[in-house]
């Protein structure tokens, strides 16, 4: 599949979400707190890389794992 799927929109959106998630985790770390969001970092990173390659199925699966983690917060 073409890495420019949907004009790269999904890759851009997921990259922004990854940056926001990382910023929140870093804010918690700076405050000396453990963030439950940290468990989502690896899956979000995988979603970003998959979307950048145009592998939206893998990106969606990774986002599903993120959703499962978020639902348990």
N, C-alpha and C positions, 0 to 999 in steps of 0.2 A: 504494500500500500504506500502511496505517496506521502512522504513526511509533511507535505504542505496541505494535508487533508483539511478541508474547510478553511483554507487560507492560513493555517497555523493558529486559528482561533483557540482551539482546545489547548494546545501547548501553551499559548500565552496566558490563558485563564488559569490553568493549573500551576504555571510558574508563579503567578501573582499569589495564588492561594498558598503555595509552598512558602513564599517569602513572609506572608502574614503569619502563618503557623509557626515558622521559625522565630519570628520576632516575639510572638507571645511566649514561646518556650524560653527564649533568652531573657525576657522580662521577669518571668518567674524565677529563673536561675539567679538573676541579679538580686532579687528580693530574698534569696535564700530558700525558696520554696521548690518542691518537686512539682512538676506539671504533668498531669495525666495526658496532656496533649503530646508529650514527647513520644508516646507509643505510636503516634500517627506519622511521625516524621519519615520513617523508612518507607511506609506505604505511599505517602504523598510523593516522595522522591521517585519511587518506581512509576507512579502514575504520570509524573512529569516527563520522565525519560521515555516512557512508552508513547505518550502523546506526541512528543517531538519526533519520534520515528514513524508516526502515523499508525501505530498499533493501538487503536482506540478500544479494542476488546480487552487488552491487557490493562489499559488505563482505567477502564470502567470496573474491572475486577478489583484493582487496587483501591479505587474509590469506595467500592463496596466494603472492603475491609476497614477503611477509615470510618465509614458510617457505622459499622458494627462497634468499633471502639468508642465512637462518639455517643452512641446510644447507651453505652454502659457507664458513662460519666455521671 
